[in-house]
């Protein structure tokens, strides 16, 4: 019996098998690289899932990490940041299709939804579920930490408004923006830092932004601007 190394044809046959194996291996690696390159993480759905889980546990009274009390030297800021998360969870519970995003984690929460989710069709009157939602949000905004404040901006989309249109009275979009601001203030939101306005865009679009700012940070004096 001859050894393998004594037979050149056997060496060539073994080398060919190795080359085929390596080729298949590289092809498999290339396939997974291709899959990874065309895949994407849907962050919006991931955040929605997190808020949904948080809301479900909160609804049955199981404490979560978002409702913890902080006592460290940054406790007031952490408490305020937790309030933003609670607002986001409340909105997702009341309006599942709303887009909730922490634009600046712990500092700015942005919520986008449609007017049909908040208002009676064709009117500036809030739906019953909207009143209930604003009650809960207002209570949170009414109790900021001592050294911080909540600022709220409400923007409703609107078509171009001409000076003649305003002379005839406020438009539906302007009325709706004003309703949201007034109702939030009436329920506890800070009266001097809850503002509303319109922007050129989809009239069915509503954007609400909730800020955490230090009490010593400057704010716009709207009365002075008007004068």
VEXFI-604493 format. One record per residue (C-alpha): residue in three letters; x, y negated, z. Coordinates in steps of 0.25 Angstrom, whole numbers, plus 5000, padded with zeros to 4 digits. Each point is the difference from the previous one (the first is absolute). Layout:
N
alaXYZ/...
END
This chain:
227
unk500050005000/unk500549864996/unk500049885009/unk499249884995/unk501249914999/unk500650114990/unk498849984990/unk500049864993/unk498650034995/unk499550025014/unk500649865004/unk499349934988/unk498750065004/unk500149965014/unk500449864997/unk498849994991/unk499050045011/unk500649895009/unk499949894989/unk498550044998/unk499850005015/unk500649865002/unk499249954988/unk498750045006/unk500449945013/unk500349874994/unk498750004992/unk499350025013/unk500749895007/unk499749914988/unk498550045001/unk499949955015/unk500849874997/unk499049974989/unk498850035010/unk500649915010/unk500249894990/unk498650004995/unk499450015014/unk499549885009/unk499649985014/unk498649945001/unk500349915012/unk498649945000/unk499350145002/unk501050035010/unk499749885008/unk498550024998/unk500250145006/unk500749955012/unk499049895003/unk498950114998/unk500650095010/unk500249895010/unk498649954999/unk499450145002/unk500850025013/unk499649865004/unk498650034998/unk499950125009/unk500849925011/unk501350084999/unk501149905003/unk501149984990/unk501349934999/unk499449874995/unk499249985012/unk501250015010/unk500349885010/unk501449954998/unk500849945012/unk501449974993/unk500649874997/unk499350014986/unk498750055006/unk499149884996/unk500550014985/unk499850155000/unk498649995006/unk499649894989/unk500650104990/unk499150115005/unk498849904999/unk500249994985/unk500050154999/unk498750015007/unk499449904991/unk500550084988/unk499450135006/unk498749935002/unk499949954986/unk500350134994/unk498950075009/unk499049904996/unk500449984985/unk500750134996/unk500449944986/unk500749885005/unk501449984998/unk500849985013/unk501549975000/unk501049955010/unk500749904991/unk501049975011/unk500050115010/unk499549955014/unk499849864994/unk499149994988/unk498850094997/unk499349984987/unk498650064997/unk499450004986/unk498550044997/unk498849964992/unk498949905003/unk499050114998/unk500650075012/unk499849885008/unk498849924995/unk498650024996/unk499950004985/unk500049864994/unk500049935014/unk501049955010/unk499350085011/unk500850115006/unk499650145001/unk499650075013/unk501350085000/unk500849884997/unk499549935012/unk500350125009/unk501450004994/unk500349855002/unk499550025014/unk501150105003/unk501149924992/unk499649875007/unk500150065014/unk501550054997/unk500349864994/unk499549935012/unk501050065010/unk501449974994/unk501250025009/unk500449875008/unk501249964991/unk499450044987/unk498849964991/unk499250074989/unk499849924987/unk499050054990/unk499949964985/unk498750044992/unk500149994985/unk498850034991/unk500250014985/unk499349904991/unk499849964985/unk500549864997/unk499349895007/unk499749864994/unk499849885007/unk498649994995/unk499750145006/unk500449955014/unk499149884998/unk498850104999/unk500450075013/unk500950105005/unk500250134991/unk499650145005/unk501550035001/unk500349875009/unk498850035008/unk500550155002/unk501449955004/unk499449905010/unk499050115006/unk501250105003/unk500849895007/unk498849945008/unk499650145004/unk501450045005/unk500149885008/unk498750025006/unk500450135005/unk501349965006/unk501049984989/unk500949875002/unk499249884995/unk501349924997/unk500750114992/unk498950074993/unk499849944986/unk499350044987/unk500149964985/unk499950054986/unk501050044989/unk499850014985/unk499750154998/unk499050115001/unk498749945007/unk499850145006/unk501450005007/unk500249975015/unk501449995006/unk500249985015/unk501349985007/unk500350015015/unk501349945005/unk500850015013/unk500749875003/unk500749945012/unk499249895006/unk501149904998/unk500050034985/unk499549884991/unk498650014995/unk499349924989/unk499149885005/unk498950014991/unk499349885006/unk501249914998/unk500150054985/unk498549964998/unk500349865006/
END
